[in-house]
Amino acid sequence: MVSVAFTHMNTAALVEQYLRLGLAFDRLEPGFVDAFTGDLALRREVENAPAPDPRALARQAASLRTELPGAGLDETRAEFLDSALRALECSARKFAGDDIGFVDEVRNYFDVDIEMGDPELYRQAHSDLDALLPGAGDLSDRYAAHRRSEEIPRDKVAEAVSAFSGALREKVRGAYPLPAAEIVEFEVVSDKPWSGFNYYLGDYRSRVAINGDLTQYMSSLPHLIAHEAYPGHHTEHCRKEQFLVGAGQHEQSIFLVNTPQCLMAEGLADHALVAAIGPDWGAWAQDIYADLGLRFDGQRAEAIAAATGGLLGVRQDAALLLHDRGGDQDSVAAYLQRWLLATDERARQMLRFLSSPLWRAYISTYVEGYRLLGSWLDAAPTPERLARFGRLLDEPLTPAGLRAELAGD
């Protein structure tokens, strides 16, 4: 990547250098660029350039940050780019071999501070689950039995995915109009560390991959479809491509892993089902499953989901134990089994995600993203909550911006 003297850079020049910088990270770690819908010639130019030096990328990120005040950007765009460049500088330093503590790494990537969760909250969640799950045996055994009762037969998964995506698409398009050409194609994949993944292809098209190695559960599938498609990742990408990139905010044409952009996107997607359907999503899902010949107790599923919500921080605890406190794989797996009531197989799958060089810090986007965006959404009066969710879809909001609004509220 050619070094550039960043002097008196205007908006267009700065945004182009930001895109070049972000694209260069994919040369260091394939997959770092989650999506790019901008100029393909620019991407080819970066791909064909000499291999980037991580320390040079760190210097370039820092230099671009100094150019932001004089580049003619409005406050919201400048804040978005500043947070992304700070994260990229940290990533480049990590690639260069700098020793950065895990808590500091997460702070730089996602603009949040993390700490171990309160075991008392986890005990209360277990108590709530104990009251909801029948029988008198070990809670983990009863929870495992409940999960087994919710398994979707493999020959019904594709049909269920189609039913939920169609129903959610119709619901979302009524609240948040999407281009007529938008489409999501679903595929089943294997040997992945995640349960689902949205590959945004541009031009309002997504390919959503669902991990076929993992069992799909009736209470989880509606959330997965909402998270990846409507009104989650796919909807957000479409709206931002249409309204932000279409208005000249070309920094929104790239989506980079390990930036605050991800925390906002994952928090949005994890609130997507309730935003689209409401807190009584269980009854809605129950009717759809009935049409598929599957029995699902929506009210009970809602209650169990509310109880397990108290265990939200456990996976982040696992990341802290693994990367900050020197825990080994076996002890962290035991922690997940104890507090999250996970089977050993599920705990090992989570550890695979937490151990990935690219994804090791990413769990905080779900935990802290859900918390921050939930607090921000809850601050709106109930009639305005849906419109506030629309701001997440349409505006380049940041964690710092949401915290500032909450302080004002």
Beta strands, then each sheet from edge to edge (+ up, - down):
strand 1: 33-36
strand 2: 183-189
strand 3: 196-202
strand 4: 205-211
strand 5: 254-256
sheet 1: 1+ 5-
sheet 2: 2+ 4+ 3-
end
